[in-house]
């Protein structure tokens, strides 16, 4: 047990108001159970629509927040700012890093300014700013080239993401992305290997290669299927993997991240690594990637939860 937190009341904040509420409930349940079993005074706090998180934290006399939220209002700096105002330490990255990482457009601009490879991209109008049916998509993307990826700029867990092979699929993909928060981000599709890197307190714990049965590691592959393959370590040449992890750490650092994060990358067939995004509150469910990476690095699930707790600021 981390001595500094022996007598503290730890609020595992879960659920939340985003489209990733169900995943957050699973993450939070796992973290709460692990902390209780390890002897901490941990309380599961389900932040539901219509409730005040500040009131819930006060009601339960919380000293430290273990942030198990995902997506909007949890991962984007909002809760981090609330905790700062209340003087309650919170796990994960700080306000600015959380906001930058959640905004895929801001992230890409920072990656580019630091020379961190990221797929070629273009921005389209989001919800309310373009036709809901995505009918403007084919014309706006006529000069971009296929295949491409269409996704909301401010969502996580691959919510609203589509891989588009030709113009006939474009409108539906843009329409799907416009159902969610933020503008629509279009990226060049990098054919190759999906690699996810686990980082805690600025230390790379390791990486995992994911081979989904679906075309890419989407929400279904992450949480609903049992035929996704996880390779630890990735089946990549040592120099390619080293470069991949170096780019991941560079992205984490450029955004100003702290605590635990999971950069997502794709490696093309020539061995070039491209950073897609950095998840500042990665999943901690039974199928999540950071616990898999940590286990291979010698950390149990409970030890990972403790290490994240120790990073609360």
Phi, psi and omega in degrees: 000141177286116189304321184297339184250010183302319184255008183272149173267119186257121178263113175273101184274123186222172180085261177084189190250003186268177177291351180259021182305314183298320179293319179298322178300321179288317177302309183296321179298318180294315181295315181300313181299319181294318181291320178297315180298328180278358174100010180274155174275075184260138180237129176277122182243108180272105179279105184257155175306137179091357179250160179260120179294322178300319179293322179294319179296320179291318181301320182267006177052053185280133178262327183219137177257124168264104188280105180253020178279161174224147173081199185302141180071001177230323186252356191256010179103346183294308179293324178299319178293319178300313180297321178297317179295326181275352181073029181251121176302146184223140178286162178092185181288165180282187187300304186293313181299320179297315180295317181295317182292324180290328180272101186297332179289313177299319178301313182298319179296323178289317177304312182298321181291338179258007179071024179269121184299133176214150183300148174305142188215166178208149181251135175244157177302144182265201182303128180085347182252354178214167181304132182297334181275000177071016186296342178277349185303307183303319180290317182294335183251011184302329183258008185274321181099148181242156358286162180214167180244133178242130182203158173293144183283343188233031176239165178234189180054029179059027178291129176073019184264138177225143169261124187249123183269333180204175186299333182294338181262356191292312184300315180297321180294316179294320178299318179297314180297326182285354174283351186244178186288140172091174177291174180261127180255131177246131180233151168298135178279122179264106178287132180153222189254137175265124181231139181234132187248131179264127180231133174227124179053041177077007179251128175284117179279332183151189184220161175225137172265134181244129177241092180282153174286335174280177186292329176212174185280078184269185183302318180298314180296326182288317194237344188244340184258160177239016181248013175281135180261137179240121182248116179236114358282171178300149177276073181228152174303148184304320182290326178291316179296319179299318179294320179300311182292327177294318177296320180297314180294323178297321179293316177304314182289318182298324179281347182082028183291160174213170182066217185264140177209166179219094174293143179249133183224160169235141181246121181282176187291346177269359179090011178276132183260137180233127178278126177272309182193171175238121177269116184273346173228072183294156181300150177231035178276180182297335181253005185288157189278320182300315176299326178295315180296315181297321180299317179293333179278000176099010179256129172288168178301316180296320179295323176297315179300320178295317181295321176295317178303318182296340181273359183301134180226000000 
